Amino acid sequence: MGLDIEANKKLVEEVLEAYPKKAKKDREKHFQINTEEAKTCGTCALKSNIKSRPGVMTPRGCSYAGSKGVVWGPIKDMVHISHGPIGCGQYSWGTRRNYANGTLGIDNFTAMQITSDFQETDIVFGGDKKLEVIMREITEMFPLAKGISVQSECPVGLIGDDIEAVSKKMAKELEMPIVPVRCEGFRGVSQSLGHHIANDAIRDFVLGKAELAETGPYDVNIIGDYNIGGDAWASRILLEEMGLRVIAQWSGDGTLNELEIAHKAKLNLIHCHRSMNYMVEHMEKAYGIPWMEYNFFGPSKTYESLRAIAALFDETIQENCEKMIAKHKPEMDAIIHKFRPRLENKKVLLMIGGLRSRHTIGAYEDLGMDIVASGYEFAHKDDYEKTFPMMKEGTIIMDDPTAYELEELAQKMNVDLVGSGVKEKYVYHKMGVPFRQMHSWDYSGPYHGFDGFKIFAKDMDMTVNSPVWNLISKKEKVQAEGASI
Amino acid sequence: MSKDRLEIPDYNSLFSEDRFVQQRENKRQFEAPCSEQETAEALAYSQSAEYLEKNFNRKAVVINPHKACQPLGSIMAALGFEKTLPFVHGSQGCNSYFRSHLSRHFKEPTPAVSSSMTEDAAVFGGMSNLIDGLENSIALYKPEMVALCTTCMAEVIGDDLSSFIGNARQKGVISEDFPVAFCNTPSFVGSHITGYDSMLKGILSYLYDRSGIQAAPGSGEETGEKLNVMLGFEPYTGNFAEIRKILNAFDTKYTFLGDHSGNYDSPATGEYEYYYGGTKLDDVPLAANALATLSLQKYTLKKTQDYIGGTWKQLIAAMSTPLGITGTDKLLDTISELTGLPVPASLTEERGRVVDALMDSHPYIHGKRVALVGDPDLLIGLIGFCLETGMEPVHIVCSNGDVDFNDVKFKEEAEALLASSPYGSEAAVYIGKDLWHMRSLLLNDPVDLAIGSSHLKFAAKDANVPLIRVGFPIFDRHHMHRYPVLGYQGALNLLSLIVNTVLDELDRNHSGFNFDLVR
């Protein structure tokens, strides 16, 4: 059963009434109601990956956030310099929960904030000389660091510093890979360009630089899993149980060597297509490595993905895959059996980065929940092409929705759950609307794989059915009846 | 229990399972990791005196600093005023970071917009972004004032806020009388506290200038403008309530200049209001007629204090965050002097109760060696509290107590304060240093307790020192900011935090016989 197409069209129109004319005209292009027609040409009308309107409280971040915060930051044995003023490094310090094994500050630098802390003099005279000194000091302070990346903040690009030349010179002097990344925050319209820039830097500076001692027929890479709350570990265990050999994990809990040997894999398995599709496409062209997108959110999608992956290998793998599914299914069924009755028909509004608003749908559906509106911060056309067919008719699909739009929709659609980020979280708590922070799993996780689904299901139940939400309505009810406490 | 109970392990227990331990081992063959010996050696080296020396000799790289950038503070200042929308002129990512960072500390929403400047704005300037942004944000979020600050991007390209706002008015995007206060907050100058100061001064001077009022200090006493109070970059909403309680006990009239406690501690009512509480805009020009201004973060509020003293010609009583008994005594004496009112008996009684509590607890905290990290004003308060309770501050690291303060010397004051007590004799104050320096200090010259923000947890863990979370940001504990740390009540709260941490440690580390029932 679909949702009411006309009613939702009207609802969106109403919400957008609040905008000034120019902004309204723009925002209208970022909304579409799903229909049979939209499923086949989902992006006919919907605009994405273009500039946000100024002043509207966009949920989006910047290129630096995409490069340092998402792609490069989790590479654990390299030191990533937040090159520029203090803020960017500080705000992206440890906040995405990219878990990694190792000793922090010794052979693992993920939850560190290493910055050039630009002062006025650096803006006036440039930061190149300082950057050289920083790199030498990094090798002194962190003798086991395998390499360095330079994550440029806005002023670095604006004042015309030559971080490429410095990196080249210092790579020679220090005898290690040093990667300049031009991810200044003003580039592009969101985090998304930062992912692309970061991928290009991996391609140009590290990919293919090392060899794998021994290759095998079952060598695969995990691409686009940032190991938030241990996601990549919960995914990897399934691939390995199936008999595949994961030779590189990008980039959660990843190492420089894994970036360098990944071209030896037989298959690229990509989870976050939005942030690393550039890599798998490049590796397909340059090394002939096929790739496939998989989805380990929720058992249905996980079974489907596991079988699709196995189908690319021989019968041994396929048998292992079926055995594994047979082994895990009872447990997954038990989870669904327990939680589905508590979550059936609950209405969900999602607004997450550039992939999870569609990738997580299966997990919600396994629990009987309905997605009534879904949107992305920084998705592109291809993301929407994949999204529309996954959604029920009448679902509101939205691009770069503003805080205002989300709040209005959540209230007017009377949703039972909102899944979005920390900037949004506490707004919904004021409203008394159950909320999960779906960028870093609300400090929980993992959510990937079979291990992850258990936690996902428990978290959704805990959120939607917490008695705390009733405490608000009770007060309102008492007031409405004119009673006094 | 029901039979169908399902075991759902969390990430801790899950990844401790054998299958994941094995996975971790197996993955190492692709990681090209350092050998266990190399890692152990590097770890030992990082804890050595030799490393400490190298660490303190570095000139350029900054590792785990304890400061944020100016616009973050500016947003907090803007949220201290009624129905005021913070507006960050520059790249939109900054604004997302500020909103997330503040929300992670307060567990509350942070409404703020950005002009979303991209490459074209970098080339042509951000004027059209700013003008469109003003139009959109005012239509959507219906503020009564916009408080505009810059990011480093807008600063580097030299955008001129004043003329842009003027152009927005000329174009009719905002009316002539719609207030838009503004300030420059490049991220490569100062830190979050400098940004707070810049915006507070920006708002006060803007609202005052446009009012046409001529400051007449003392003339407002009859109408209610007696004392102005500024708390500054205040991460504790509870501190506002505590200061309010104290001033009400004095029965004096006062105006808070900047009060974000409403926005950062609003009730869940079923509806989200974008604005909650804050200093009324109309109260600002009237505040120019108050007798005096009491500033509770003298290093943070340097520019604002100069402005009030210079333009409003008001008496300024400036002190660092009044922590502990002595700090609070000073606060009450100052209020008493400024207002001519006696210290109320209720507060004297409260003092006695808290002193009683300190006496009861002192055996457990006396002589405890403490490491401190924080903003300058908080550190002065914490040092004072340690000294009066017999705790010994040892390592004091301040990433942002530096040249920005010009004639006001945080380090000198901190050192003088330490020299005033035998309990301060072992202390060293490090300004412009970071938490990686602190790690070396903790490892080479161990202490019993560390006091600082959540960011200190890494160094504290490496040195195996319990961390008492005080300051900003506190991301990893809940509701700490709701409890005051200043005033007598704050002293009690700090004491409870500290002594009970010490007692927890005693119980945790007991060696069998001393798991005592009574402490």
Interface residues (C-beta under 8 A of the other chain):
Chain A: A18 Y19 P20 K22 A23 K51 S52 R53 P54 G55 V56 M57 T58 P59 R60 G61 C62 S63 Y64 A65 D77 I81 G84 P85 I86 G87 C88 Q90 Y91 S92 W93 T95 Y99 N101 G102 T103 L104 G105 I106 D107 A111 M112 Q113 I114 T115 S116 D117 F118 Q119 E120 D122 I123 K130 V133 I134 E137 I138 E140 M141 P143 L144 K146 E153 C154 P155 G157 L158 I159 G185 F186 R187 G188 V189 Q191 A210 L212 G229 G230 W233 A234 R236 I237 E240 V246 I247 A248 Q249 D253 T255 L256 N257 E258 I261 A334 I335 H337 K338 T402 A403 Y404 E407 G421 V422 K423 E424 K425 Y426 V427 Y428 H429 K430 M431 G432 S444 G445 P446 D451 K454 I455 K458 I472 S473 K475 E476
Chain B: D4 L6 I8 P9 D10 Y11 L14 F15 R19 F20 Q23 R24 N26 K27 F30 E31 A32 P33 C34 E38 T39 A42 L43 Y45 S46 K54 N55 R58 K59 A60 V61 V62 I63 N64 P65 K67 A68 C69 P71 L72 F87 G90 S91 Q92 G93 C94 S96 Y97 F98 R99 S100 H101 S103 R104 K107 E108 P109 T110 P111 A112 V113 S114 S115 S116 M117 T118 E119 A121 A122 N129 L130 D132 G133 L134 E135 N136 S137 I138 A139 L140 Y141 T151 C152 M153 V156 I157 P186 S187 F188 V189 S191 S266 P267 A268 T269 G270 E271 Y272 E273 W436 R439 H455 F458 D462
